[in-house]
Amino acid sequence: SLGGDLVRLELLKHRDPERRDHNLVLLGPEHRYALQSGLTTEGAPNHKTLFTPAQTEYTLAPGADTVDVKLEATGPTGIKVVKTYRFNRNSYLINLTEEVINGTGAPLATTAYFHLTRDNRPPPGDQAMMPTYNGPAVYTEASKYQKMSWSDVDKNKPPYPTTTQTDGWVAVIQHYFVAALLPAPKTNREFYTEKISDGFYRAGFKSPLAPIEPGATGSISVPVYLGPQEQSTLEHLAPGLPLVVDYGIFKIFAEPLFWLLKFCYQLTHNWGWAIVLLTIAVKLAFFPLQAASYRAMAKMKEVTPRLTKLREQFGDDRLKLNQAMMDLYKKEKINPAAGCLPVLVQIPVFIALYWVLLGAVELRQAPWIGWIHDLSLADPLYVLPILMLISMLIQTKMNPTPPDPVQAKVMMIMPFVFGVMFFWFPAGLVLYWFVNNLFSIAQQWYISRKYKAEHPAKA
């Protein structure tokens, strides 16, 4: 009741990543994560004023779609505020309304503020191996979507307009979840992000109310979204709100890939099999480029013994060795970069797919088969990471061995380095990479075999 703040919010359909038998607490005292509001006028109720609830417990009645939680407080100057939280059935959207009753003897011109407070510590389940964004964001038509880290807030150099706007929203984002204040369209608002104390911050907006005559009432209502980053829901709430789902720098590829992932889910009704189908679809789409890359690698593998012999022949004479290698490439019509270029073209798409699988809240708590009960968590039995490591070793063996012994050793070590990293990656991401590797192995085997049939080995 102090401030009439929303200080704890538990999501009944999402589990805590560190305590699977507990619901996820989005707002709560652990991170001092709360929703606060009040008036800026001196002597008017604010987030430090003690409010009185109309009753001590509120329950959504059977058959009802909403429940209103009312609290009220009167400041020493006679200004009264009635704060109402309206909770909606089957919705993460809460409507917060402040009614201001002018109990003074003069017209009242005041400004209401709404903000979210939070410390800068990462949310539960955040991994050091794979950190995700945690911090405020502001959207306006003028500056579009702007994120700030907590350290950016410390510098007090906001990338968003600090003047009065008539559109936009402010939010605090963490992996899979968002708390967003969504002011009504065409109302004046001024956004702010501030440091309260060391490691503790607030992000919100101020909005002036129309002048209130003595004895009259004014009001302001703000929808607040507190829940998962479900794109199908966010896109209907406010312009730009789906941007809180972090797709990295390759968003232009990520959005259609997520649409395709959802389409695959509609076919399979299982997010694990949807990932498998999507990976296969992407691999088939890039098959012509992949084929060119594998043909170039097959050519390189064919001349590898001759490259090794040249290295033995010229020893440490790098100039003569490089010249001999270029002559060999020219004679055999080999472009050493030909195997890399097709791969480079595909990299943006595969990175975008990585971010789609990392950021999609739909994969959170989504089972696949057997022991995989949550595609957003690491494989509990490490089966997928081990299979992934084996597939990477097979790929390394199939690729041409670099003539440089140091490079050859590095190529053999790399699968173990990446394989160990994947032990902590979400199962959905490891599944994607494993299926991708399987099809790469199959494609490379097929194309290499076809190349050998068309080009018999030379003496």
Disulfide bonds with the S-S distance in Angstrom:
none
